[in-house]
Amino acid sequence: MSIPKKIPVVRKELLLPFVIITSLFALWGIANDLTNPMVSAFKKVMPELSNVQASLVQFAFYFGYFFMALPAALFIRKYSYKSGILLGLTLYAIGAFMFYPAAANEEFNFFLISLWIITCGLAFLETTSNPLILSLGDKETATQRLNLAQAFNPIGSLTGMIIAQVFVIGALRSDDYTTEAYNALSSEELASIRENDLSVISIPYIALGVLVLAIMALIIFTKIPKTAAEDKMGLSESFKKLFSNRNYKHGVIAQAFYVGAQIMCWTYIFQYVDNLNANTGEDYTATYFNVAAMILFLAGRWIGTGLMKTINPSKILMLFGIGGVICCAGSILLPGITGLIALVAVSIFMSIMFPTIYGIALKDMGDEAKIGSAGLVMAIVGGALMPVLQGSILDMGGSGFADIQILGFIPEVKFSFILPLICLAVVAHYGYATYKTSK
């Protein structure tokens, strides 16, 4: 009786490029979660902004993915994965360094442009790195391998959160005043505080730009595997295969809803905590709960990757989606700190969704995976659109977070989490549909 040969997740000869590319997952994690609290930060520094206007931080940041993903795919298709990575890092650094003139000019739109350029670079990195990781080994372990690489993304996210709290949120002078006290300040005092706080916001991004340049220097001297020339197909043939692939098209939709849910949960937890503090007299720090959510996210990613050794990834996606829906419902309906804990717990169920949807949607693809990857990265635009929609719910009764009560007992800030609930229900359905097909 023959013993089945165990297929390694990453073969030894591909270990070095795998490690180098995996470091990029942490790099865009830093940018993502350094930016999430900026919606709250800009609202404090520039109180004239509405909740919808402040949410344009996320719109600008995640719209860059939609705008640049397809050009990135066409670029790496013509040149190479390595060229795509280097161009992505260049755009990332340019956007980060633009925070200096944005702060000097105290112009909110300039910050939005800077964030957009950063994510144009991130679009190159994600469009390149995800299919590259899938290709660095056997097809049977592709989804597991991508989950392993993506497990390092939350490490970068945790870093971004800590930087945001320690060097930005905790250092904002405008956060030291009540609304009444802030409005009572003289114009000279207000100008001084704004100048200081915008400088505080810009410094971590400038430092991040320096880090990006250092990593780019490392990538230049790393040999990245290329796709074999014989695997290439015509562009029109790639699009034709993708548009006829129902599993792929539904995967793009599921990805857009997942990213929307993730960004909403990690952005508006700050407003959720502010409302909780106002109603209970407590002094909870939102970033600490966001860090707890990220730790759960990281744990869930590792647990999910391990489970995929024996359980169908689609089945895990379905079960995690159902768990996320239940926790979102808890964040809406449960009172006080219990509802906040439910919101934090959503992260453990979101943990495996992005790479799992990615792996399922691109399953059994050849060279068309490069263009297919662009569609899945473009789906990140869900993170640009959904927070603005959630911000509009917060503005329903005014600029506060509990101006009106839905059903007589749910403040609009809590009710707004019905949006991630719906999004995660869509993901659960995609898991169910692909699990049924795979059986």
C-alpha positions as CSV (number, residue, x, y, z in Angstrom):
1,M,0.0,0.0,0.0
2,S,1.5,3.4,-1.1
3,I,1.6,6.3,1.4
4,P,0.3,9.5,-0.2
5,K,3.0,12.1,-0.5
6,K,2.4,15.2,1.6
7,I,2.4,18.4,-0.6
8,P,4.3,21.2,1.1
9,V,2.6,24.6,1.3
10,V,5.8,26.3,0.2
11,R,8.7,24.3,-1.4
12,K,12.2,25.0,-0.1
13,E,13.5,26.4,-3.4
14,L,10.7,29.0,-3.3
15,L,10.9,29.9,0.4
16,L,13.0,33.1,0.0
17,P,10.8,34.8,-2.6
18,F,7.8,33.7,-0.6
19,V,9.2,35.4,2.6
20,I,10.0,38.6,0.7
21,I,6.6,38.9,-1.0
22,T,4.9,38.0,2.3
23,S,6.6,41.1,3.9
24,L,4.6,43.2,1.5
25,F,1.4,41.9,3.0
26,A,2.4,43.5,6.4
27,L,3.4,46.7,4.6
28,W,0.0,47.4,3.2
29,G,-1.5,46.3,6.5
30,I,0.3,49.2,8.2
31,A,-1.1,51.7,5.7
32,N,-4.7,50.3,6.0
33,D,-4.9,50.5,9.7
34,L,-2.9,53.6,10.2
35,T,-5.6,55.2,8.0
36,N,-8.8,53.7,9.6
37,P,-8.6,56.0,12.7
38,M,-8.0,59.1,10.4
39,V,-11.7,59.5,9.8
40,S,-12.1,60.2,13.5
41,A,-8.8,62.2,13.7
42,F,-9.7,64.6,10.9
43,K,-13.2,65.1,12.3
44,K,-11.6,66.2,15.6
45,V,-8.9,68.4,14.0
46,M,-11.4,69.9,11.4
47,P,-14.8,69.9,13.3
48,E,-16.4,71.7,10.4
49,L,-16.4,68.4,8.5
50,S,-19.6,66.3,8.6
51,N,-19.4,62.5,9.2
52,V,-19.8,61.9,5.4
53,Q,-17.0,64.4,4.6
54,A,-14.7,62.8,7.1
55,S,-15.5,59.4,5.6
56,L,-14.0,60.6,2.3
57,V,-10.7,59.6,3.9
58,Q,-11.7,56.0,3.3
59,F,-13.2,56.8,0.0
60,A,-10.0,58.4,-1.3
61,F,-7.9,55.6,0.2
62,Y,-9.8,52.6,-1.2
63,F,-10.9,54.2,-4.5
64,G,-7.2,54.0,-5.5
65,Y,-7.5,50.2,-5.6
66,F,-10.5,50.4,-8.1
67,F,-8.7,53.0,-10.3
68,M,-5.3,51.3,-10.5
69,A,-6.0,47.6,-10.3
70,L,-6.6,46.9,-13.9
71,P,-3.7,49.1,-15.2
72,A,-1.5,47.3,-12.7
73,A,-2.6,43.9,-14.1
74,L,-1.9,45.0,-17.6
75,F,1.5,46.3,-16.6
76,I,2.6,43.1,-14.9
77,R,1.2,41.1,-17.8
78,K,3.4,43.1,-20.2
79,Y,6.5,43.2,-18.0
80,S,6.9,41.2,-14.8
81,Y,5.8,40.7,-11.2
82,K,8.9,42.3,-10.0
83,S,8.4,45.4,-12.1
84,G,4.9,45.7,-10.8
85,I,6.1,45.5,-7.2
86,L,8.8,48.2,-7.7
87,L,6.3,50.6,-9.4
88,G,3.8,50.0,-6.6
89,L,6.4,50.7,-3.9
90,T,7.4,53.9,-5.7
91,L,3.8,55.2,-5.8
92,Y,3.4,54.2,-2.1
93,A,6.4,56.3,-1.2
94,I,5.4,59.3,-3.2
95,G,1.9,59.4,-1.6
96,A,3.4,59.1,1.8
97,F,5.9,61.9,1.3
98,M,3.1,64.1,0.0
99,F,1.7,64.3,3.5
100,Y,4.3,66.9,4.3
101,P,3.1,69.6,1.8
102,A,-0.5,68.6,2.7
103,A,0.1,69.4,6.4
104,A,2.0,72.6,5.5
105,N,-0.9,73.9,3.4
106,E,-3.6,72.6,5.9
107,E,-5.7,71.4,3.0
108,F,-8.0,68.4,3.5
109,N,-8.3,67.7,-0.2
110,F,-4.5,67.5,-0.5
111,F,-4.5,64.8,2.2
112,L,-7.2,62.9,0.2
113,I,-5.0,63.1,-2.9
114,S,-2.0,61.8,-1.0
115,L,-4.0,58.8,0.3
116,W,-5.3,58.1,-3.2
117,I,-1.7,57.9,-4.6
118,I,-0.7,55.6,-1.7
119,T,-3.4,53.2,-2.7
120,C,-2.6,53.4,-6.3
121,G,0.7,51.9,-5.2
122,L,-1.0,49.4,-3.0
123,A,-3.2,48.3,-5.9
124,F,0.0,47.4,-7.8
125,L,1.3,45.5,-4.7
126,E,-1.9,43.5,-4.1
127,T,-2.6,42.9,-7.8
128,T,0.9,41.5,-8.1
129,S,1.5,39.8,-4.7
130,N,-1.7,37.7,-4.4
131,P,-1.5,35.8,-7.7
132,L,2.3,35.5,-7.2
133,I,1.8,33.8,-3.9
134,L,-0.8,31.5,-5.4
135,S,1.7,30.5,-8.1
136,L,4.6,29.8,-5.7
137,G,3.9,26.1,-5.3
138,D,1.3,23.4,-6.0
139,K,-2.3,24.2,-7.0
140,E,-3.6,22.0,-4.2
141,T,-2.2,24.2,-1.5
142,A,-2.7,27.6,-3.3
143,T,-5.5,28.8,-1.1
144,Q,-3.8,27.6,2.1
145,R,-0.6,29.3,0.9
146,L,-2.4,32.6,0.4
147,N,-4.0,32.4,3.8
148,L,-0.5,31.8,5.3
149,A,0.9,34.9,3.5
150,Q,-2.2,36.9,4.4
151,A,-1.7,35.9,8.1
152,F,1.2,38.4,8.2
153,N,-1.1,41.2,7.1
154,P,-2.7,41.6,10.6
155,I,0.8,42.0,12.0
156,G,1.2,45.1,9.9
157,S,-2.3,46.2,10.8
158,L,-1.5,45.9,14.5
159,T,1.6,48.0,13.9
160,G,-0.5,50.6,12.1
161,M,-3.1,50.7,14.9
162,I,-0.5,51.2,17.6
163,I,1.2,54.0,15.6
164,A,-2.1,55.7,15.0
165,Q,-3.0,55.6,18.8
166,V,0.4,56.5,20.2
167,F,1.7,59.0,17.6
168,V,-1.5,60.4,16.3
169,I,-4.8,60.0,18.3
170,G,-2.9,60.2,21.6
171,A,-1.0,63.3,20.5
172,L,-3.8,65.4,19.1
173,R,-4.2,68.6,21.0
174,S,-7.8,69.1,19.6
175,D,-8.8,65.9,21.4
176,D,-8.0,67.5,24.8
177,Y,-11.0,69.8,24.7
178,T,-14.7,69.3,24.9
179,T,-16.8,70.6,22.0
180,E,-17.8,73.6,24.1
181,A,-14.3,74.4,25.2
182,Y,-12.9,74.0,21.7
183,N,-15.4,76.4,20.3
184,A,-14.6,78.9,22.9
185,L,-10.9,79.2,21.9
186,S,-9.6,82.2,20.1
187,S,-8.9,82.1,16.3
188,E,-5.2,82.2,17.0
189,E,-5.4,79.3,19.5
190,L,-7.5,77.3,17.0
191,A,-5.0,78.0,14.2
192,S,-2.1,76.8,16.4
193,I,-3.8,73.6,17.4
194,R,-4.8,72.8,13.8
195,E,-1.2,73.4,12.6
196,N,0.2,71.1,15.3
197,D,-2.4,68.4,14.8
198,L,-2.0,68.2,11.0
199,S,1.7,67.9,11.5
200,V,1.1,65.1,14.0
201,I,-1.0,63.3,11.4
202,S,1.6,63.6,8.6
203,I,4.7,62.4,10.5
204,P,3.9,58.6,10.6
205,Y,3.2,58.7,6.8
206,I,6.5,60.4,6.1
207,A,8.3,57.8,8.2
208,L,6.3,55.0,6.4
209,G,7.6,56.4,3.1
210,V,11.2,56.0,4.3
211,L,10.4,52.4,5.3
212,V,9.0,51.7,1.8
213,L,12.1,53.0,0.2
214,A,14.2,50.6,2.3
215,I,12.0,47.6,1.4
216,M,12.2,48.6,-2.3
217,A,16.0,48.5,-2.1
218,L,15.7,44.9,-0.8
219,I,13.3,43.9,-3.6
220,I,15.6,45.2,-6.3
221,F,18.2,42.6,-5.3
222,T,15.7,39.7,-4.8
223,K,15.1,37.3,-7.7
224,I,11.3,36.9,-8.3
225,P,10.0,34.0,-10.3
226,K,8.5,34.9,-13.7
227,T,5.5,33.4,-15.4
228,A,6.5,31.1,-18.2
229,A,6.0,32.7,-21.6
230,E,4.1,29.6,-22.9
231,D,1.4,30.2,-20.3
232,K,0.4,33.6,-21.7
233,M,-2.9,34.0,-23.6
234,G,-4.4,36.9,-25.5
235,L,-6.0,39.7,-23.5
236,S,-9.4,39.3,-25.2
237,E,-9.2,35.6,-24.4
238,S,-8.5,36.3,-20.8
239,F,-11.5,38.6,-20.4
240,K,-13.7,36.1,-22.3
241,K,-12.8,33.3,-19.9
242,L,-13.3,35.5,-16.8
243,F,-16.7,36.8,-17.9
244,S,-17.9,33.3,-18.5
245,N,-16.7,32.1,-15.1
246,R,-19.6,32.4,-12.8
247,N,-17.6,31.4,-9.7
248,Y,-15.2,34.3,-10.4
249,K,-17.8,36.9,-11.0
250,H,-19.7,36.0,-7.8
251,G,-16.3,36.1,-6.0
252,V,-15.7,39.7,-7.1
253,I,-19.1,40.7,-5.7
254,A,-18.4,38.8,-2.4
255,Q,-15.0,40.4,-2.1
256,A,-16.5,43.9,-2.5
257,F,-19.0,43.2,0.3
258,Y,-16.4,41.7,2.5
259,V,-14.0,44.6,2.2
260,G,-16.8,47.0,2.8
261,A,-17.7,45.1,6.0
262,Q,-14.1,45.1,7.3
263,I,-13.5,48.8,6.7
264,M,-16.8,49.7,8.3
265,C,-16.2,47.6,11.4
266,W,-12.7,48.9,11.9
267,T,-13.4,52.5,11.1
268,Y,-16.7,53.2,13.0
269,I,-15.7,51.3,16.1
270,F,-14.2,54.8,17.1
271,Q,-17.6,56.4,16.9
272,Y,-19.2,53.4,18.5
273,V,-16.9,53.8,21.5
274,D,-17.4,57.6,21.6
275,N,-21.1,57.1,21.9
276,L,-20.7,54.4,24.6
277,N,-18.5,56.7,26.6
278,A,-21.0,59.6,26.3
279,N,-23.9,57.3,27.5
280,T,-22.1,55.5,30.3
281,G,-19.6,58.0,31.6
282,E,-16.8,55.5,30.9
283,D,-13.5,56.5,29.3
284,Y,-12.9,53.5,26.9
285,T,-10.1,53.9,24.3
286,A,-11.3,52.8,20.9
287,T,-7.9,51.9,19.6
288,Y,-7.4,49.3,22.4
289,F,-10.6,47.5,21.3
290,N,-9.5,47.8,17.7
291,V,-6.2,46.2,18.7
292,A,-8.1,43.4,20.4
293,A,-10.1,42.9,17.2
294,M,-6.9,42.7,15.2
295,I,-5.5,40.1,17.6
296,L,-8.6,38.0,17.1
297,F,-8.3,38.6,13.4
298,L,-4.7,37.3,13.4
299,A,-5.7,34.3,15.5
300,G,-8.6,33.5,13.3
301,R,-6.4,33.7,10.2
302,W,-3.9,31.2,11.7
303,I,-6.8,28.9,12.9
304,G,-8.5,29.1,9.6
305,T,-5.4,28.3,7.7
306,G,-4.9,25.2,9.9
307,L,-8.5,24.1,9.4
308,M,-8.2,24.2,5.6
309,K,-5.8,21.2,5.8
310,T,-8.9,19.0,6.5
311,I,-12.0,21.2,5.8
312,N,-13.2,22.6,2.5
313,P,-12.3,26.3,2.3
314,S,-15.8,27.2,1.0
315,K,-17.4,25.5,4.0
316,I,-15.1,27.5,6.4
317,L,-16.0,30.7,4.5
318,M,-19.7,29.9,4.9
319,L,-19.5,29.2,8.7
320,F,-17.3,32.2,9.4
321,G,-19.8,34.4,7.4
322,I,-22.7,33.2,9.6
323,G,-20.6,33.9,12.7
324,G,-19.9,37.4,11.5
325,V,-23.6,38.1,10.9
326,I,-24.5,36.9,14.4
327,C,-21.8,39.2,16.0
328,C,-23.0,42.2,13.9
329,A,-26.5,41.6,15.1
330,G,-25.1,41.6,18.7
331,S,-23.3,44.9,18.1
332,I,-26.7,46.4,17.1
333,L,-29.0,44.9,19.7
334,L,-26.9,44.2,22.8
335,P,-26.4,47.1,25.3
336,G,-23.3,48.8,26.6
337,I,-19.9,47.0,26.6
338,T,-21.6,43.7,25.6
339,G,-22.4,45.2,22.2
340,L,-18.9,46.5,21.8
341,I,-17.5,43.1,22.6
342,A,-19.7,41.6,19.9
343,L,-18.4,44.2,17.4
344,V,-14.8,43.3,18.3
345,A,-15.6,39.6,17.9
346,V,-16.7,40.1,14.3
347,S,-13.0,40.3,13.4
348,I,-12.3,36.6,14.1
349,F,-14.9,35.6,11.6
350,M,-13.7,38.1,8.9
351,S,-10.1,36.8,9.3
352,I,-10.0,34.3,6.5
353,M,-12.4,35.9,4.1
354,F,-10.2,38.0,1.8
355,P,-7.7,35.3,0.9
356,T,-10.3,32.5,0.9
357,I,-12.6,34.4,-1.5
358,Y,-9.5,35.2,-3.6
359,G,-8.3,31.6,-3.8
360,I,-11.8,30.2,-4.5
361,A,-12.5,32.8,-7.2
362,L,-9.1,32.2,-9.0
363,K,-9.2,28.4,-8.6
364,D,-7.9,26.5,-11.6
365,M,-6.9,29.6,-13.6
366,G,-3.8,29.9,-15.7
367,D,-2.4,33.2,-17.1
368,E,-5.9,34.8,-16.9
369,A,-5.3,34.9,-13.1
370,K,-3.3,38.2,-13.7
371,I,-6.4,40.0,-15.1
372,G,-8.6,38.0,-12.7
373,S,-6.6,39.3,-9.8
374,A,-7.2,42.9,-10.9
375,G,-11.0,42.3,-10.7
376,L,-10.7,41.1,-7.1
377,V,-8.4,44.0,-6.1
378,M,-10.8,46.4,-7.8
379,A,-13.5,44.9,-5.5
380,I,-11.7,46.6,-2.7
381,V,-13.7,49.7,-3.8
382,G,-16.3,48.3,-1.4
383,G,-14.1,49.8,1.3
384,A,-14.5,53.2,-0.4
385,L,-18.2,53.2,-0.9
386,M,-19.6,51.4,2.2
387,P,-18.1,53.7,4.9
388,V,-19.6,56.8,3.1
389,L,-23.0,55.1,3.2
390,Q,-22.5,54.3,6.9
391,G,-21.5,57.9,7.5
392,S,-24.8,59.0,5.9
393,I,-26.7,56.9,8.5
394,L,-24.7,58.6,11.3
395,D,-25.8,62.0,9.8
396,M,-29.5,61.0,9.7
397,G,-30.4,62.9,12.8
398,G,-27.5,65.4,13.0
399,S,-23.8,65.5,13.5
400,G,-23.9,63.4,16.7
401,F,-24.1,59.6,17.1
402,A,-27.4,59.2,18.9
403,D,-29.5,62.0,17.6
404,I,-32.3,59.6,16.8
405,Q,-33.3,56.2,18.1
406,I,-34.3,53.5,15.6
407,L,-37.2,51.4,16.9
408,G,-37.1,53.6,20.0
409,F,-33.9,52.1,21.5
410,I,-31.2,51.7,18.9
411,P,-29.0,54.9,18.3
412,E,-28.1,55.5,14.7
413,V,-24.4,54.7,15.3
414,K,-25.3,51.2,16.4
415,F,-28.0,50.8,13.7
416,S,-25.4,51.7,11.1
417,F,-23.8,48.3,11.7
418,I,-26.6,46.7,9.8
419,L,-24.6,47.4,6.7
420,P,-21.6,45.1,7.6
421,L,-24.3,42.5,8.7
422,I,-25.7,42.5,5.2
423,C,-22.3,42.4,3.6
424,L,-21.2,39.4,5.7
425,A,-24.5,37.6,4.8
426,V,-23.5,38.0,1.1
427,V,-20.1,36.4,1.9
428,A,-21.7,33.5,3.7
429,H,-23.9,32.9,0.7
430,Y,-20.9,32.8,-1.6
431,G,-19.3,30.2,0.7
432,Y,-22.4,28.1,0.7
433,A,-22.8,28.3,-3.1
434,T,-19.2,27.4,-3.9
435,Y,-19.2,24.6,-1.2
436,K,-22.3,23.1,-2.9
437,T,-20.7,23.3,-6.3
438,S,-17.4,21.8,-5.0
439,K,-19.2,18.8,-3.5
